[in-house]
Amino acid sequence: MMECAIPGKLLCASTSTLWNPRKAGGLKAHNSKFKIKAQTHHTSQVGIAKPTNLTDSDIQGFVWPSPTDEIPFWKKEFPSWDANLELPSEQTKDSKLMHIVHVTAEMAPIAKVGGLGDVVTGLARACLSRGHTVHIMLPFYECIQKHQINDLTLITTYNSYHDGNWIPTNAYHGVVSGIPVIFLEPSCQFFKGHQVYGGSYNELEAYMFFSRACLEWMQVTGTQPDIIHVHEWQAGALPILYWDMYHHLSLKKPRIVLTIHNMEHYGECRQEQLSMCGLDGSLYATFDKAVDDRTVGHNPERLSLLKGGIVYSNAVVTVSPTYLKETLCSGWLSSTLIRNRDKYFGIVNGIDTTMWNPSTDVFLPSNFNVKNSEGKKLCKYYVQRGLGLASGDHVTDTTLKVPLVVCITRLVAQKGLHLITHAIKQVEELLNQGPSIRILLMYSEELSHLLYAAADIVLVPSLYEPCGLAQMIGMRYGAVPVVRKTGGLADTVFDMDDKSNHEMANGFVFEGMDEASLHCALDRAFACYRNKPGEWNCIVKKVMKMDNSWNNTARKYIEIYESVTAS
């Protein structure tokens, strides 16, 4: 999710901005104490007993953070929070129940690098709440903190093939965020290291081994799920292995669904590398199977695990309808997607509304909700004080008149870095009130919750964005989105000044990739905040009421599951 932050003041007379981008390389898995189990805050831990209805006495007794504190405010002790028992009990169960197994390289919070981990966990929890049997299969990365796993038990020891050898492999069962997880641990060097990605082993070969090891475990244990749901290129070899090998052995029942979270990662490999998992790689170097179209005529031609996954899966999903349209019109995989258009779907991701809930969030100094948003003002001032953007022991009207903008993103060109850079420069030029920008290069789940709660505006200026979670999380916490019209941003945020779509309007949208387009959208947002407080408050309430939960998304996935199992 987040790897760094820029808090500061942005545009207009006295505007504050926060930026929390993730470093482009060397991303570490998140290993915080983010477990989920609502408990009461202790004043000694975070400075307040978290009132929802703020009184003068509450605020007078508040211990405000300072940028000079020895321990930054987001690193102080927080109560534990355990989601294991918090699956929505009131959720209506589906009539046709299935066994779904997710095969993935990431899972939040134990092996999380980006949005993939959030999506896998959120979708799995939503399907569990609807009555389905769900498992996640995950490499047992050396960096995973075992204390984050409940009831971890060795359940199977078996051998799985790789490059002419049968590798002894341990399978463990544990529970994470209420989800049963099967962890696969090979005896070789795969998945060793201090972070999820970037180990000293060959990642491509490791994930091809993992793909076969998942199927081998199902065969050894007699597990026959209805759906094997694979994610990204890392599991792209599994559909090929299933239909060309294991389906001819004992695995007859499963059908395969592939979700592509970002089309820019292809899983490029050589024919001999694919052969390491027991297939004849040369058989897949054809236009209608897995050859990388960009390398046709080159020596050597290469394969793409993602393309192979698209061809061999029963259904392919990407993470928003608009991104689906964009991928059909551009990129070298567009021809493959067009040939498989009848099984290609776009479904907007959801957010886990248990993990992201301002009324119960244990990381916040004060909780709030759509009916009582006073706590949000305190969260905003708390962050401003902690980052040196405000002073004094009282939440002043002047401070509240300064909109706080948060941008949470990775530091890669896709995220519109030139636009963010322009916004920072523009803020400094317009304000001329001393230091107005803060940059925190880090990963902190706790800080991300605090920033969303403090924000008046969440900025997502991506050049392309398959789905995006920041805009939906921000809205959940009462932050109005300012986004570029692309991918999932176009499917979730609609412009306030579009009179033809007034009922859906919930933010400020720009279309161009240039600085002037961003400038205009931010200017409109700041003008509304400053000059039309009543209208602004209505927008805040509107976005907080929106249902971007996983339940709606899960229903659409289940419809796809049912369609492929019926075939």
Disulfide bonds with the S-S distance in Angstrom:
none
